[in-house]
Amino acid sequence: MSQGNVKMLSGNEACALAAIAAGARFFAGYPITPSSEIAEMLSFLLPKNGGRFIQMEDEIASMGAIIGASLCGVKSLTATSGPGFSLKQENIVYAAMAEVPCVIINVMRGGPSTGLPTQPAQSDLQQARWGRHGDHPIIVLAPATVRGAFDLTVRAFNLAETYRIPVILLLDEVVGHMREKVELPAPGALEVIDRETPNVSPEEYLPYRHSETDLNPMPAFGDGYRYHVTGLAHDETGFPTNNIKEIDLQYRRLNRKVDRYIDEICQVRRLETEDANIGIVTFGSTARTSRHVVKAARREGLKVGLLQPVTVWPFPDEDVRAFGQQVSHIVVPEMNLGQMAREIERVAGCHAEIHRLNRVDGEPITPKEILDKIREVA
């Protein structure tokens, strides 16, 4: 089912192909519905492209393995769903603290606990940002289409390598399992970013330097640059410290290295927002449904526009605030009990009236449900 760069793919398959295109050469994971196709496909693709695939004993070990591979200079990823994502949290925050680039794909399913293993949900949104302890940054991307899954997987690796940070790709089951015709970019047409390596001698190198950019080069273990990696508070050398000045500098730089580049990190998509007086703000497959709703509402004479956060964390405060100042009502459809709506109420609640539309029964929100809500508030 392929002709040139046109292929019939699922979102999960697109993630696997994109990981190879981005230069990933290591995967460690454990099968779990509805993400298992990513691991299955990479078990074939990685050995053919000079990489390695390991099925680990559990999700905690999987996360530890990709941290180790990344420290050795290999772009690395894992994939999971629901309960497995919960198990990964401790090692995700270790990667954040030690500033180790890696990509974690979470194909969301219904919860809590074992929940609805084969049905869609968008209920890991807040966990993706706040599921770990301590003050630290995280980048989370959410595709709405199969081509979006491909593009954002590549971007996830580019962001991880640039900012030395774990990046989460947050699909919902609909995006992971739906199939559609996709035209993939030609080889060489993609922007692929590799981590910066040191341009100083091993004796001069400081892995966690308080630099002007807040970003530091990262050598691979074995390249002659010996440095210490720990989850403890550490100084510029990487060794643990109780020096309060060093601890303050480290924590502030750790968070600032994302905050100061938020304009480069955050992405949103817009549809018919120029003259909109009623807005829809949502993400993932529900944004795909909402694009259809915007067109249907416009045919009825309703000036509806869609703002779709593609980067869901850091949350695009400025874009949502400006949209709230423009429209009188914002409808927030999502397959959870209001996790994105909380952020929109925080940012735009004083400008526009926020209307929640939630579904948690394992079925997608339909275009009719969204359109009926728009008619209700118009």
N, C-alpha and C positions, 0 to 999 in steps of 0.2 A: 504493500500500500504506500509506495513512495515513488516520487518522480523528481529527480534532482534534489533540491532542498525543500520540497514540499512533502510533508509526511502526515500520516494519521497517527496522532499520539494522544496519550492520556497526560494529565498534569504530572503524575509521578514519573512517567517515562521522560517527559521533558526535563524534569529536574536532574535525572541521571545523565542525560545527554549534555545538559548545560554544565554539570560539574566537570565532565571530561573536557569540554570546550574551555572552561575557565582554568584548566591546569590542575585540577584536583587529581591526586594519585594515591589517596588512601581513604578507605572507608572502614569504620568499625561500627557494628550495630547489632541489633537483635530484632528478629521479625515481630511485627505487631501491626494488626489491622487498624487503619487503612493506609499505612505507609509502606507495607512490605514490598511492593513492586519496585521501589527505589533501590532497596538492598538487592533484590533479585537481579535487576538489570545491571547494577554496578558489579555484581559478582562475575558477570561475563565481560563487561566493558573494561574494567580496570586492568585485569591481567593482559588484555590485548593492547593496552596503551601504556605498558610499563609500570602499572600501579599494583597495589595490593588491596585485597579484600579480606577482612576477618569477621566471622560471626562470633561475637563475644558471648560470655556467659550471662551477662545482664547489661542493663542500661548504664549503670554507674561505671562499670568497667569500660563500656563503649566510649563514654565521654573521656575517661582517663586516657584511653588509647589514642584518641585523635589529638588530645593535648600533647602527648609524647611525640607523635608523628610530626606535629606542627613545629615543636621545638627543634626537631631534626631537619627542618627546612622543607617539609612536604605539605602542600595544601591538602587539608583534611576535612572530612565531614562525617556526620552521622544523621540518621533519620529515625523518627519515632512517632508515636501518637500517645494521647492521653496519659495513662498510667506511667508509660516509659518516660514521658517528658517530666513528670513529677520526680522520678528517680534521678534524672540528670541534673537537677538544680544545684546540688552541692558542688559538682565539678564544673558546671557552667560558671558559677561565681568564682571558682578557683582560676579559671581561664581569664575572667575579667580582672581579678586582682593581679595575676601574673602577666597580664597583657599578652595573651597568646591568641593569635588569630585562628579562628575555626568557624565552621558553619554547622548549624543545627537545624534540620528540617523537621517541623512538627505538623503532621497532617491531622487536623483536629477532628475529634469524634465526640459524641455526646457523653457527658459525665453527670455527676461525680463517680469516682471509683471506676469499676468496669463499665458502667453506664450502657451506652449504645455503641458497640464496637463497629458496626457497619453503617451507621447513619451519621449525617452531618451535624455539625454544631460550630459555633464561633465563640465558645465559652472559655478558651485559653488566653484570651486577649490580655486580661489583667495579669494573669500568671506569667505571661511572657515578659512583662515589665517588672513585676513586683514579686515573683515567685521565690526570690532568694533574699538572704539577709544582707544588711549593710548598704551603705551609699555607694552605688557604682552605676556606670552608664551601660546601656544595652541598645543595640540597633535591631529593629524588627521590621521585616518587609512582608506585605500581604498581597499576593497576586489574585486576580479575578478571572484570568483566562489561562489556557494552556500555553500560549505564547508568552503571556506574562510570567508564568512559572519558569519558563526557560530564561527570559531576560533577567528576572530578579534573582535567579540562582547565580548567574554570572555576576550580577551586581553585588550580591551578598559576599562573594569571595573578594571582589575588588574593595569593598568597604572594610572587610576583616583585615585584609593585608595592609590597607592604608592606615587604619587607625589602631591596629594591633588590638583587636577586640573580637569577642564571639558575636556572631550575627545570626539571628534566628529568622528562618523563612517560615511564615505561618500560613499554610494552606488550610482550607477546610475540605472535608471529604469530597464535596462536589467538584472542586477544582482538581483534586488529586485523581479522581476516577473518571471524570468525563473525558470523552474523546472528541477531538475536532481536527480539522485540517489546518496544519500549521506550516507556514513558510519560514524555515530557519535561516538565520544569516549565513552567508557564505564563509568558509574558513578564512580567517584573517581579517574579516570585517568587524569582529568584536573587539571592543576595548578590554584587554586583559591586563590587570595591574598585579605586579609582583611586589612583595615587601621590599622596602629599602634595606640595604645591607650597609655595614659600617664602612666609612672611608678613612678611619683612623686605625692606628695600631692596636693590637690586643691590650697593650699596657695602658692605653689612653681611653679605651672604650668603657662607657658607663651605660648599662642597659636601661636604666630608669632615670636618665639625666633630666633635670629641670630646665628644659630648653625653651627657646623663644617660641617655637611652634607647638610645644607640648607633645610632639610626636618624635619617637626615637627609632633609629634603625635596629634591625634584629638579625643577628647572624644565626646560622644553623649550628647546632651542637656538632662538634667534630671539625669545625672550620678554624680552630685555634683561638676562638674567643671564649674563654672560660668565664661563666657567670652563674650566679646562684638564683634559683627559682624557688619561691616559697609563697604560700598563702598568708603568711604573717605580714604585718606591717613592716616595710623595708625601706632602706635608704636608696640612694642612687646606684649603689653597687648590686642591690638585690638581696643583701644580707639583712636579717631581722634587726630592728632597732626599737628602742623605747624613747628615743629622742623626740620630744613633743613637737619641735619645730620641723623635723624631717617628716614625721607622721602627718602633720597638717599639710605640708607641701605636697606630699605624695597623694593624699586623698583628694585634694583640690585639683591637682593636675589630672588625676585619673578621670574625674568627672568633666573637667574643663576641656579635655581633648576632644570630646564630642560636642559639648555645649557651644564652643566657639566656632565650630564648623557646621552648625545646624542647617544653615542655608544650602550647603552643599550636600548634606545628607538627606534632608526631607524632600519628598516628592509627593505631589498630589496630581490627580487627573480631574479635569473639569468637562462638563457637558452642559451647554446652554445656560451658563451662569451669568452672562453679561447683563441680561435684563431681567433675571429671575427675581420674583418676590416671594416665592416659596422654594425652600431648599430641601434636598435630600443629602444626608451625609452618612455614608456607610462604607464597608470594605469587603474584600473577598468576593465570593460568589453572589452575595446580596447586592453588591455594587453592579455586577453584571445584569442582574434582574432589574435593577433600578434604571439602568440605561434605557431599557425597553419602556419603562414606566414614564420616563421623561418625554420620550417621543409620543407616547399615547396621550399624555396630559397636554402636550403642546397642541395636538390635533383637536383637543376640546377647548382650546383657547386659554388654558391655564399656564401661566409663566413659571414653569418649574425648572430648576437647574440642579445638577448633581455635582457635589464635591466628594471625590473619592481619595481618602488618604492611602497612598501606596506605601509610604513609610509610616507605620502606625506608632512606632516608638523610635526616636523622640516624637511626641505627638506634635502635629503641625499647628501649633497654637495660633500663629499669625494668620495663616490662611483661613482657619475656621473662624477666628474672631472677625476678620474682614467680611467673610460671608455672612456671619450673624448680623453685622451692622447693615448689610445690604437687604436682607430678606426679613419678613415679619414672622415667618414660621419655618422651623427646621424639623423634618421628619427623620427619625433615626431607626431604620429597620435593621435588626440584627438577630442572629440565632443564638441568643442568650437573654438574660434578664436585665440588660441595660449597661453592659460594660463600656461600650464606646459612648453611650449617651451620657454617662457620668462625666467624661472628659469634655464633651460638647457643652453640657450644662455649666461646667466650671469655666470654660473659656468664653462661651457666647450666650450664656443664660440670661445675662443682664441686657442683651440686645434683642434677642428674638425669643419667641415662645418655642420650647423644645417639646416634641411629641414622640414618645417611645412607641415602637412597634416591635414586639418580641414574640419569638416562637421557640419553644424548647422541647417539642415532641418528636424530634428526629426527622422532621420534614422541612424542606426549604420554604422560605417566605415567598408567596406567589406574587406575580405582578398585580393581580386583582386586589390583594390585601393592601399593598402599598398605594395603589391608585385610589382605593376607597378611603384610606386615611387622608390622602391629599384633598380629595373632594370634601371630606369632613371639616378640614381646617381652613379651606379656601374661603 
